[in-house]
Amino acid sequence: MGDDCCVGLAAFLAGLDMFFFATATAGQLYVRDRGGAPGQLEVIGDRALGFSDFAGVGRPSPGWGCL
């Protein structure tokens, strides 16, 4: 895959208004959804995504989450 694919994928991810992410530990799976305005998910590195993190219902918490 070339750089054009990466640019296209980054643009696609930036346009999402909802996404899911999951983490797992021994025997536990945790899945969260994130919804909001497009642009909340951003490619911040070759192997990293950043997203707006809100504590509670709609109250922003400091900083970004990172996948």
N, C-alpha and C positions, 0 to 999 in steps of 0.2 A: 504494500500500500504506500502511496506517495503522500506528499505534504498536502495535496489538494483534498484527499480524503480526510485528513486530520482537521483541516480548516472547515470542511463541510460538516464533520461530526461536531466540532466545537460550536458552530453556528446552530446546528440542530439542538444540541443540549441547552444552549442559551435561550432558545425559543420555547422551551417547555414551560407549562404552567403547573405541572405536577410531576413528581417522580417518587420512587420508592427506593429505600436502601435498607440493607440488612447487615447485621453483625451476628456472629456466633461464637459461643464458648462451648466448653465440654457439656454437651447435652442441652444447651439452651440456644434457641434461635430468637432473635429480636428483629422485627420488621417495622419500619416507620414509613409513613407517607409524608411528603412535604408538598404543599400546594400554595399558590400565590401568583403573583405577576410574573410573566416571562422575564428572564434575566436573573432569577434567583439562583440558578445553577450555573457555575462558570468553570471552565477549564483554567486551572491556575499553574499547571506544570505538565510535564510529559506523562506523569503517572498520578496526577492529583486533580481532584475536583473540589471546589469550594461552594458552599451554599449558605444562604441567610439562615440563621438559627433564631427561632422565637421560643421564649420560655412562656408557658401558659398559653393563653388564647390571644394571639396577635401582639404580644409585647416583645419587642426585640431584645435579645440579650446581647451583651458586648461581643463583638468579633464575629468570626465565621466558623462554621463547622468545616471539617475537612474530611473527605473520603480518601 
